[in-house]
Amino acid sequence: MKGKNKKGSLFLGAVFAMFFLMIGMMIIPFMKDGVTSARTDIGCTTNSSISDGAKLGCLFIDAGVPYFIIIFLTLVGGFIGNEL
């Protein structure tokens, strides 16, 4: 096959991108529940005199959901951008 069917490839890339976007958005509520329970277990919300290591752990736990969203948006953009 010499030429690449750009319209078909773009459509297929968009379909894959929407699939991964929907899967990623369905996972976020489960992640938020996990983040809330982890913050409660460590004591991020109730204990004001926690150690520096626990504070760092709280920051990493809090950053989980935004980083997950950024990774999925990058993945979706990659599927679409790869086909252009």
MOCORDA-V358990 format. One record per residue. N is the residue number from 1. PSI is psi as a letter, one per 20 degrees, with the letter a starting at -180 (NA if undefined). Layout:
n->[N | N]
psi->[PSI | PSI]
This chain:
n->[1 | 2 | 3 | 4 | 5 | 6 | 7 | 8 | 9 | 10 | 11 | 12 | 13 | 14 | 15 | 16 | 17 | 18 | 19 | 20 | 21 | 22 | 23 | 24 | 25 | 26 | 27 | 28 | 29 | 30 | 31 | 32 | 33 | 34 | 35 | 36 | 37 | 38 | 39 | 40 | 41 | 42 | 43 | 44 | 45 | 46 | 47 | 48 | 49 | 50 | 51 | 52 | 53 | 54 | 55 | 56 | 57 | 58 | 59 | 60 | 61 | 62 | 63 | 64 | 65 | 66 | 67 | 68 | 69 | 70 | 71 | 72 | 73 | 74 | 75 | 76 | 77 | 78 | 79 | 80 | 81 | 82 | 83 | 84]
psi->[o | g | q | p | n | h | g | g | g | g | g | g | g | h | g | g | g | h | g | h | g | g | g | g | h | h | h | g | h | h | h | h | g | h | g | g | h | g | h | g | h | h | k | h | h | h | o | i | l | r | r | h | h | h | g | h | g | h | g | h | g | h | i | g | g | h | h | g | g | g | g | h | h | g | g | g | h | h | g | g | h | h | i | NA]
